[in-house]
Amino acid sequence: MKQLAARLHQELAGKYFIEAFSQEKDELILVFAASAQDETLLSPFFIKATLTSRFACLSFPDRFDRARKNSVNLFTDFKSQKIDHVRVFKNERAFEIRFEAGDALVFKLFGNRSNLISFDNSGNVMQLFNNKLAADKSLNIAALDRQIDQSFPAYVRNELDHKPLFPTFGKLVNAYLTEKLNGIEAAESRWKVIQDTLEQLDSPHFFLVKVDGEPVLSLIETGEPMEQFTDPIAALNAFYITYIRLSGIERERAEWIRVLRKRMQQTDNYLENTFQKLVELESAVKNDEIGNIIMANMHAIPERAETVELFDFYREAPIRIKLKKELSAQKNAENYYRKAKNEKIEIARLNDSLAFREKERGELDVHLRNIETFDSLRELRTYIKANQLDSKKVEVPVSELFKRIDFMGYTILVGRNAKNNDVLTKQYASKEDLWLHAKDVTGSHVVVKNQSGKTFPAPVIERAAELAAFYSKRKNDSLCPVIYTPKKYVRKPKGLPEGAVVIDKESVIMVVAKGE
């Protein structure tokens, strides 16, 4: 952006704005010339701005013939105004064409939120190219210049994270730096790598490469090389032409490669974070051990104590334990035993999630390798459809979607909110499952999964009802009426709000609310 703005300043300073028009959605042509009076354009210069949600790019055609129909004039306030300068905003992906009258046309190139915005000489927004980006109407042009401390001490203060210091680097540069910095711990050495990268970014070398099968214009040598340029205008023109000439199979295959690699990265992040949680849970002092320590030292615990130091006979060392002062020592122990039960459930849930995501990661890798081999659109689309890769619903384990309680060999699922209740009842409950809900109040849907050939035992129904009462507005009632019925008698007519259903047949059980 820095080098493009400097190059555009050479082309446009002293020229006049002639017109701007749009002939296609998300595309704008701007025309400049050395004179605003002559009918024949003198030294014309054209900017073509293509700003779709998927692809934002500027190109600079040598000429452009305006169609007589379906053409809309834009930014007419600038007509015949003389350009003073073109400059990039500090630490921002935006630049301005500033006119001698003080007005400005800002190119805000923020990926899928890219836009062209005109400002008067007082800094007020006059017009947007894309009016759907309503937030741009309140944009403050002065705030586009961001003063950021990019010194070595600032890098150290940010715990050796360069991203807050250089917010415009983008995915390619950040990935490049991540690879270069991998294994380097010394702050000075890491800073040297960053400074070397900055020099490379400031050098007048532009690389047209392919990354994941798609053309990319890069300031660093990466991906599969195609062409190299020293003029940013020539580089952008080549990039634009290369991109729009992609065949249908190339474009669609590249898009799916990008999507699958993104999903794989998200899965890798999830696996890393979940494994870390599991390690923390399994390496921490277990709650049932704390309960046993309290029970063994009840005589040594003062009343209404909030903490106490006791002997940990598991590790033969002192341990400080937090207590609820309103509870007796025995009740505090019971509280830790209850936590231990939830702790085991959480560990089991995390292990299930890890296994599910690892399987998903392997499947994504297979899909990626298969898609890279396809040479026809028909073959690609058939594969995508057959494997449901285009489904907006990303499959996740049931234990992540809903609260899950196992009781007497039966699985009980509890919805987390109104929308989640609908998902549980409509998508995850079969007609022979048992469905429960606190009567006449808002609350969670509860489903007990059916076991073929078996009737639901009374203790299982009671336990599920306790959960339905606990996760409802009747949580604090002394007794709560709970509806239960086979799921086949639960309907969701069109137009009902989220979480609302109609029950055709029901039974009621009275229980005391009880959570996990």
C-alpha positions as CSV (number, residue, x, y, z in Angstrom):
1,M,0.0,0.0,0.0
2,K,2.9,2.4,0.8
3,Q,4.5,1.8,-2.5
4,L,1.3,1.9,-4.5
5,A,0.3,5.3,-2.9
6,A,3.7,6.8,-3.8
7,R,3.3,5.5,-7.4
8,L,-0.2,6.8,-7.7
9,H,1.0,10.2,-6.4
10,Q,3.4,10.3,-9.4
11,E,0.5,9.6,-11.8
12,L,-2.2,11.7,-10.2
13,A,-0.8,14.8,-8.5
14,G,-1.8,17.8,-10.6
15,K,-4.4,15.9,-12.6
16,Y,-8.2,16.4,-12.4
17,F,-11.0,14.2,-11.4
18,I,-13.2,13.7,-14.5
19,E,-15.8,11.1,-13.4
20,A,-16.6,7.9,-11.5
21,F,-19.1,5.4,-12.6
22,S,-20.3,1.9,-12.0
23,Q,-21.6,-0.5,-14.6
24,E,-21.5,-3.7,-12.6
25,K,-22.3,-4.4,-9.0
26,D,-19.2,-4.1,-6.7
27,E,-17.1,-2.5,-9.5
28,L,-16.2,1.1,-10.0
29,I,-14.2,3.0,-12.6
30,L,-12.5,6.3,-11.8
31,V,-11.2,8.6,-14.6
32,F,-8.6,11.3,-14.2
33,A,-6.9,13.6,-16.8
34,A,-4.4,16.4,-17.1
35,S,-7.2,18.8,-18.1
36,A,-10.8,19.2,-16.9
37,Q,-12.0,21.3,-19.9
38,D,-11.1,19.4,-23.0
39,E,-13.6,16.8,-24.4
40,T,-10.7,14.6,-25.5
41,L,-9.0,13.3,-22.3
42,L,-5.4,14.6,-22.0
43,S,-3.0,12.0,-20.4
44,P,-5.9,10.0,-18.9
45,F,-5.5,7.6,-16.0
46,F,-8.0,5.0,-15.0
47,I,-8.5,3.1,-11.7
48,K,-10.8,0.1,-11.7
49,A,-11.9,-0.9,-8.2
50,T,-13.3,-4.4,-7.8
51,L,-14.7,-4.8,-4.3
52,T,-16.6,-8.0,-3.9
53,S,-16.9,-9.8,-0.5
54,R,-14.6,-12.5,-1.9
55,F,-12.1,-10.4,-3.9
56,A,-11.0,-6.9,-3.4
57,C,-8.5,-5.5,-6.0
58,L,-7.4,-2.3,-7.8
59,S,-6.3,-2.4,-11.4
60,F,-5.3,0.3,-13.9
61,P,-6.5,-0.3,-17.5
62,D,-4.9,1.8,-20.3
63,R,-8.4,2.8,-21.5
64,F,-12.0,2.1,-20.7
65,D,-15.1,2.6,-22.8
66,R,-18.1,3.5,-20.8
67,A,-21.4,1.8,-21.8
68,R,-24.4,3.9,-22.7
69,K,-26.8,1.9,-20.5
70,N,-26.8,0.6,-17.0
71,S,-24.1,3.1,-15.9
72,V,-24.4,5.1,-12.7
73,N,-22.4,8.3,-11.9
74,L,-20.8,8.4,-8.4
75,F,-18.8,10.9,-6.4
76,T,-20.0,13.7,-8.6
77,D,-18.9,16.3,-6.0
78,F,-15.3,15.8,-7.1
79,K,-15.9,16.7,-10.8
80,S,-13.2,18.9,-12.1
81,Q,-11.4,19.1,-8.8
82,K,-7.6,19.1,-8.9
83,I,-5.6,16.5,-7.0
84,D,-3.1,17.7,-4.5
85,H,-1.6,14.4,-3.3
86,V,-2.0,10.7,-2.7
87,R,-0.8,9.2,0.5
88,V,-1.2,6.0,2.6
89,F,-2.5,6.2,6.2
90,K,-0.1,5.2,8.9
91,N,-0.4,1.6,10.0
92,E,-3.7,1.1,8.1
93,R,-4.8,-0.6,4.9
94,A,-6.1,2.5,3.4
95,F,-5.0,5.5,1.3
96,E,-6.5,8.8,0.2
97,I,-6.6,10.9,-2.9
98,R,-6.6,14.5,-1.5
99,F,-7.9,17.3,-3.6
100,E,-6.7,20.9,-3.5
101,A,-10.1,22.0,-2.1
102,G,-9.5,19.8,0.9
103,D,-12.0,17.0,0.1
104,A,-10.7,13.4,0.0
105,L,-11.5,10.1,-1.6
106,V,-10.5,7.2,0.7
107,F,-9.8,3.7,-0.6
108,K,-10.5,1.5,2.5
109,L,-9.1,-1.9,1.5
110,F,-10.2,-4.1,4.5
111,G,-10.7,-7.4,2.8
112,N,-14.4,-8.3,2.6
113,R,-15.2,-4.9,4.1
114,S,-13.4,-2.8,1.4
115,N,-15.1,0.4,0.3
116,L,-14.6,3.8,-1.3
117,I,-15.6,6.8,0.9
118,S,-15.7,10.5,0.1
119,F,-15.1,13.1,2.8
120,D,-15.6,16.9,2.6
121,N,-12.9,19.3,3.8
122,S,-14.2,19.2,7.4
123,G,-13.8,15.4,7.5
124,N,-17.5,14.5,7.2
125,V,-18.5,11.5,5.2
126,M,-20.3,12.5,2.0
127,Q,-20.8,9.2,0.1
128,L,-20.1,5.5,0.2
129,F,-19.6,3.2,-2.8
130,N,-21.0,0.2,-0.8
131,N,-23.8,1.5,1.3
132,K,-24.3,-1.9,3.0
133,L,-21.2,-1.1,5.1
134,A,-23.2,1.2,7.2
135,A,-20.5,1.6,9.9
136,D,-18.4,3.5,7.3
137,K,-20.9,6.4,7.5
138,S,-19.5,7.3,10.9
139,L,-15.8,6.8,9.9
140,N,-13.4,9.4,11.3
141,I,-10.8,10.1,8.6
142,A,-8.4,11.4,11.2
143,A,-8.5,8.1,13.1
144,L,-7.3,6.2,10.1
145,D,-3.8,7.3,10.9
146,R,-2.7,5.1,13.7
147,Q,0.3,6.1,15.8
148,I,1.9,2.8,17.1
149,D,5.1,2.4,19.1
150,Q,7.0,0.0,16.9
151,S,10.3,0.0,18.9
152,F,12.1,-2.9,20.4
153,P,11.0,-2.0,24.0
154,A,7.4,-2.0,22.8
155,Y,8.0,-5.5,21.3
156,V,9.3,-6.7,24.6
157,R,6.3,-5.1,26.5
158,N,4.0,-7.0,24.1
159,E,5.6,-10.3,25.2
160,L,7.4,-10.7,21.9
161,D,4.2,-10.6,19.9
162,H,4.7,-8.5,16.8
163,K,1.1,-8.5,15.7
164,P,-0.1,-5.5,17.8
165,L,2.9,-3.5,16.6
166,F,2.3,-4.3,12.9
167,P,-1.4,-4.8,12.4
168,T,-1.2,-4.5,8.6
169,F,1.1,-7.5,8.0
170,G,-1.7,-9.9,7.0
171,K,-1.9,-13.7,6.9
172,L,1.0,-14.3,4.5
173,V,3.5,-12.2,6.3
174,N,2.4,-13.4,9.7
175,A,2.7,-17.0,8.5
176,Y,6.2,-16.2,7.1
177,L,7.3,-14.7,10.3
178,T,5.9,-17.5,12.4
179,E,8.0,-20.0,10.4
180,K,11.1,-17.7,10.6
181,L,10.7,-17.1,14.3
182,N,10.0,-20.8,15.2
183,G,12.6,-22.0,17.7
184,I,14.2,-18.5,18.3
185,E,13.8,-17.5,21.9
186,A,16.1,-14.5,22.3
187,A,14.2,-11.2,22.0
188,E,17.1,-9.5,20.1
189,S,17.3,-12.3,17.6
190,R,13.6,-12.4,17.0
191,W,13.6,-8.6,16.6
192,K,16.4,-8.9,14.0
193,V,14.2,-11.3,11.9
194,I,11.3,-8.8,12.1
195,Q,13.5,-5.9,11.0
196,D,14.9,-8.0,8.1
197,T,11.3,-8.8,7.0
198,L,10.4,-5.1,7.2
199,E,13.3,-4.3,4.8
200,Q,12.0,-6.9,2.5
201,L,8.5,-5.5,2.6
202,D,9.8,-2.0,1.8
203,S,11.9,-3.1,-1.2
204,P,10.3,-2.5,-4.7
205,H,9.8,-6.2,-5.5
206,F,6.4,-7.7,-6.0
207,F,5.9,-11.4,-6.5
208,L,2.9,-13.0,-8.3
209,V,2.7,-16.5,-6.8
210,K,0.2,-19.3,-6.3
211,V,-0.8,-20.2,-2.8
212,D,-3.2,-23.1,-2.3
213,G,-3.8,-23.1,-6.1
214,E,-4.9,-19.4,-6.1
215,P,-2.9,-16.4,-7.4
216,V,-1.6,-14.1,-4.7
217,L,0.3,-10.8,-5.0
218,S,3.0,-10.9,-2.3
219,L,5.9,-8.8,-1.0
220,I,7.8,-11.9,0.1
221,E,8.9,-14.9,-1.9
222,T,6.5,-17.6,-1.0
223,G,4.3,-20.2,-2.6
224,E,4.6,-21.2,-6.3
225,P,6.4,-18.4,-8.3
226,M,4.7,-17.1,-11.4
227,E,6.1,-13.5,-12.2
228,Q,8.1,-10.8,-10.5
229,F,7.7,-7.0,-10.8
230,T,9.3,-3.8,-9.6
231,D,6.3,-1.5,-10.5
232,P,3.2,-1.9,-8.2
233,I,0.8,-0.8,-10.9
234,A,2.2,-3.4,-13.3
235,A,2.1,-6.0,-10.5
236,L,-1.6,-5.3,-9.7
237,N,-2.6,-5.4,-13.3
238,A,-0.9,-8.8,-13.8
239,F,-2.5,-10.1,-10.6
240,Y,-6.0,-8.9,-11.5
241,I,-5.8,-10.5,-15.0
242,T,-4.4,-13.8,-13.7
243,Y,-7.2,-14.0,-11.1
244,I,-10.1,-13.3,-13.4
245,R,-8.7,-15.7,-16.0
246,L,-8.9,-18.6,-13.6
247,S,-11.0,-21.4,-15.0
248,G,-14.0,-22.6,-13.2
249,I,-12.3,-25.7,-11.9
250,E,-9.2,-23.8,-10.8
251,R,-11.2,-21.2,-8.9
252,E,-13.6,-23.7,-7.2
253,R,-10.8,-26.1,-6.4
254,A,-8.7,-23.3,-4.9
255,E,-11.6,-22.1,-2.8
256,W,-12.2,-25.6,-1.4
257,I,-8.5,-26.1,-0.7
258,R,-8.6,-22.8,1.2
259,V,-11.8,-23.7,3.1
260,L,-10.5,-27.2,4.1
261,R,-7.1,-25.8,5.2
262,K,-8.9,-23.3,7.3
263,R,-11.0,-26.0,8.9
264,M,-7.9,-28.0,9.5
265,Q,-6.2,-25.1,11.2
266,Q,-9.3,-24.5,13.4
267,T,-9.3,-28.2,14.3
268,D,-5.6,-28.1,15.2
269,N,-6.1,-25.1,17.4
270,Y,-9.0,-26.9,19.1
271,L,-7.0,-30.0,19.6
272,E,-4.1,-28.0,21.1
273,N,-6.3,-26.1,23.5
274,T,-8.4,-29.1,24.6
275,F,-5.3,-31.2,25.2
276,Q,-3.9,-28.4,27.4
277,K,-7.1,-28.3,29.4
278,L,-7.0,-32.1,29.8
279,V,-3.4,-31.9,31.0
280,E,-4.3,-29.2,33.5
281,L,-7.2,-31.2,34.8
282,E,-5.3,-34.5,35.1
283,S,-2.2,-33.0,36.7
284,A,-4.1,-30.9,39.3
285,V,-4.9,-32.2,42.8
286,K,-8.1,-34.2,42.4
287,N,-11.3,-33.0,44.1
288,D,-12.0,-36.4,45.6
289,E,-8.5,-36.4,47.1
290,I,-9.2,-33.0,48.7
291,G,-12.5,-34.4,50.0
292,N,-10.6,-37.4,51.6
293,I,-8.0,-35.0,53.1
294,I,-10.8,-32.9,54.7
295,M,-12.5,-36.1,56.1
296,A,-9.3,-37.3,57.6
297,N,-8.6,-34.0,59.3
298,M,-12.1,-32.9,60.4
299,H,-11.0,-32.4,64.0
300,A,-8.3,-29.9,62.8
301,I,-10.7,-27.6,60.8
302,P,-12.0,-24.6,62.7
303,E,-15.7,-23.5,62.2
304,R,-16.4,-20.9,59.5
305,A,-12.9,-21.1,58.1
306,E,-12.4,-19.9,54.5
307,T,-9.1,-21.7,54.0
308,V,-7.2,-24.3,56.0
309,E,-3.7,-25.9,55.7
310,L,-3.8,-29.6,56.1
311,F,-1.4,-32.5,55.6
312,D,-1.7,-34.0,52.1
313,F,-1.1,-37.7,52.7
314,Y,-1.1,-38.4,48.9
315,R,2.0,-36.2,48.4
316,E,3.3,-36.1,52.0
317,A,3.3,-32.3,52.0
318,P,1.1,-29.5,53.4
319,I,-1.8,-28.3,51.2
320,R,-3.9,-25.2,51.4
321,I,-7.6,-25.9,50.8
322,K,-10.4,-23.4,50.1
323,L,-13.6,-23.9,52.2
324,K,-17.1,-22.4,52.2
325,K,-17.4,-20.8,55.6
326,E,-21.1,-21.4,55.9
327,L,-20.6,-25.2,55.5
328,S,-19.4,-27.7,58.1
329,A,-16.2,-29.6,57.4
330,Q,-18.2,-32.7,56.3
331,K,-20.4,-30.6,54.0
332,N,-17.3,-29.0,52.4
333,A,-15.9,-32.5,51.8
334,E,-19.2,-33.5,50.2
335,N,-19.0,-30.4,48.0
336,Y,-15.5,-31.5,46.8
337,Y,-16.9,-35.1,46.2
338,R,-19.6,-33.5,44.0
339,K,-17.0,-31.5,42.1
340,A,-15.0,-34.7,41.7
341,K,-18.0,-36.3,39.9
342,N,-18.2,-33.3,37.6
343,E,-14.5,-33.4,37.1
344,K,-14.6,-37.0,35.9
345,I,-17.5,-36.1,33.5
346,E,-15.5,-33.2,32.2
347,I,-12.4,-35.3,31.6
348,A,-14.5,-37.9,29.8
349,R,-16.1,-35.2,27.7
350,L,-12.7,-33.7,26.7
351,N,-11.4,-37.2,25.8
352,D,-14.5,-37.8,23.7
353,S,-14.0,-34.4,22.0
354,L,-10.3,-35.1,21.3
355,A,-11.1,-38.4,19.7
356,F,-13.9,-36.9,17.6
357,R,-11.7,-34.0,16.4
358,E,-8.7,-36.2,15.7
359,K,-11.0,-38.4,13.5
360,E,-12.3,-35.2,11.8
361,R,-8.8,-33.9,11.2
362,G,-7.9,-37.1,9.5
363,E,-11.0,-37.0,7.3
364,L,-10.2,-33.4,6.3
365,D,-6.7,-34.3,5.3
366,V,-8.1,-37.1,3.0
367,H,-10.6,-34.7,1.5
368,L,-7.9,-32.1,0.8
369,R,-5.6,-34.7,-0.9
370,N,-8.5,-35.9,-3.1
371,I,-9.7,-32.5,-4.1
372,E,-6.2,-31.5,-5.2
373,T,-6.3,-34.2,-7.9
374,F,-9.7,-33.3,-9.5
375,D,-9.5,-31.8,-13.0
376,S,-13.2,-31.4,-13.8
377,L,-15.9,-29.3,-12.1
378,R,-18.4,-32.1,-12.3
379,E,-16.1,-34.5,-10.5
380,L,-15.3,-31.9,-7.9
381,R,-18.9,-30.9,-7.2
382,T,-20.0,-34.6,-7.1
383,Y,-17.4,-35.2,-4.5
384,I,-18.3,-32.1,-2.4
385,K,-22.0,-33.1,-2.4
386,A,-21.4,-36.8,-1.7
387,N,-19.2,-35.9,1.3
388,Q,-21.5,-33.0,2.5
389,L,-18.6,-30.6,2.6
390,D,-20.8,-27.8,1.5
391,S,-23.1,-28.2,4.5
392,K,-23.2,-25.0,6.6
393,K,-23.7,-27.2,9.7
394,V,-20.3,-28.2,11.1
395,E,-20.6,-31.5,12.9
396,V,-19.6,-31.4,16.5
397,P,-19.8,-34.0,19.2
398,V,-23.1,-34.2,21.2
399,S,-21.1,-33.6,24.4
400,E,-20.1,-30.2,23.1
401,L,-23.6,-29.2,22.0
402,F,-25.5,-30.1,25.1
403,K,-25.0,-30.9,28.8
404,R,-24.6,-34.7,29.0
405,I,-25.3,-36.8,32.1
406,D,-25.0,-40.6,32.2
407,F,-27.3,-42.3,34.7
408,M,-28.0,-46.0,35.2
409,G,-26.7,-46.7,31.7
410,Y,-28.9,-44.1,30.1
411,T,-27.7,-40.9,28.4
412,I,-29.5,-37.7,29.4
413,L,-29.0,-34.5,27.3
414,V,-29.9,-31.0,28.5
415,G,-30.3,-28.0,26.2
416,R,-28.2,-24.9,27.0
417,N,-30.5,-22.1,25.7
418,A,-33.7,-21.5,23.6
419,K,-31.9,-22.0,20.2
420,N,-30.0,-25.0,21.5
421,N,-33.2,-26.5,22.8
422,D,-34.6,-26.5,19.3
423,V,-31.5,-28.2,18.0
424,L,-31.7,-30.9,20.7
425,T,-35.5,-31.5,20.1
426,K,-35.6,-31.2,16.4
427,Q,-32.3,-32.7,15.3
428,Y,-30.9,-35.0,18.0
429,A,-34.0,-36.5,19.6
430,S,-35.6,-39.5,17.9
431,K,-39.3,-40.2,18.3
432,E,-38.9,-42.9,20.9
433,D,-36.7,-40.8,23.2
434,L,-38.2,-39.4,26.4
435,W,-38.7,-35.6,26.3
436,L,-39.0,-33.6,29.6
437,H,-39.6,-29.9,30.5
438,A,-40.5,-28.0,33.6
439,K,-44.3,-27.3,33.4
440,D,-45.5,-23.8,32.5
441,V,-42.2,-22.0,32.8
442,T,-39.2,-21.4,30.6
443,G,-36.3,-23.9,30.9
444,S,-34.1,-26.4,29.2
445,H,-35.4,-29.2,27.0
446,V,-34.2,-32.5,28.5
447,V,-34.0,-35.7,26.4
448,V,-33.3,-39.3,27.6
449,K,-32.0,-41.4,24.8
450,N,-34.1,-44.5,24.2
451,Q,-32.6,-48.0,24.5
452,S,-34.3,-50.4,22.0
453,G,-36.6,-52.9,23.6
454,K,-36.5,-51.3,27.1
455,T,-38.9,-49.1,29.0
456,F,-37.5,-46.1,30.9
457,P,-36.8,-47.0,34.5
458,A,-38.6,-44.8,37.1
459,P,-35.3,-43.6,38.7
460,V,-34.1,-42.5,35.2
461,I,-37.3,-40.5,34.6
462,E,-37.0,-39.0,38.1
463,R,-33.4,-38.0,37.6
464,A,-34.1,-36.4,34.2
465,A,-37.0,-34.6,35.7
466,E,-34.8,-33.2,38.5
467,L,-32.5,-31.9,35.8
468,A,-35.4,-30.3,33.9
469,A,-36.5,-28.6,37.1
470,F,-33.0,-27.4,38.0
471,Y,-32.5,-25.8,34.5
472,S,-35.7,-23.9,34.7
473,K,-37.4,-20.9,36.3
474,R,-38.7,-23.3,39.0
475,K,-35.2,-24.1,40.2
476,N,-35.8,-22.8,43.7
477,D,-39.3,-24.2,44.2
478,S,-39.8,-26.8,46.9
479,L,-41.5,-29.1,44.4
480,C,-41.5,-28.7,40.6
481,P,-44.0,-30.3,38.2
482,V,-42.2,-31.6,35.1
483,I,-43.8,-32.8,31.9
484,Y,-42.5,-36.0,30.3
485,T,-43.6,-37.7,27.1
486,P,-42.2,-39.6,24.2
487,K,-40.6,-37.2,21.7
488,K,-43.1,-38.2,19.0
489,Y,-45.7,-36.2,20.9
490,V,-43.7,-33.0,20.7
491,R,-44.2,-30.7,17.7
492,K,-42.6,-27.4,16.5
493,P,-45.2,-25.6,14.3
494,K,-43.9,-22.9,12.0
495,G,-43.8,-19.5,13.5
496,L,-43.3,-20.4,17.1
497,P,-40.4,-18.6,18.9
498,E,-37.1,-20.3,19.6
499,G,-37.4,-23.1,22.2
500,A,-41.3,-23.1,22.1
501,V,-43.1,-26.4,21.2
502,V,-46.6,-27.9,21.3
503,I,-47.2,-31.1,23.4
504,D,-49.9,-33.4,22.2
505,K,-49.8,-35.9,25.1
506,E,-48.1,-35.6,28.5
507,S,-47.6,-37.0,31.9
508,V,-46.4,-35.0,35.0
509,I,-44.0,-35.9,37.8
510,M,-43.3,-33.8,40.9
511,V,-39.6,-33.6,41.9
512,V,-37.1,-31.5,43.8
513,A,-34.7,-29.6,41.4
514,K,-31.3,-31.2,41.4
515,G,-28.4,-30.3,39.1
516,E,-25.4,-32.4,38.1
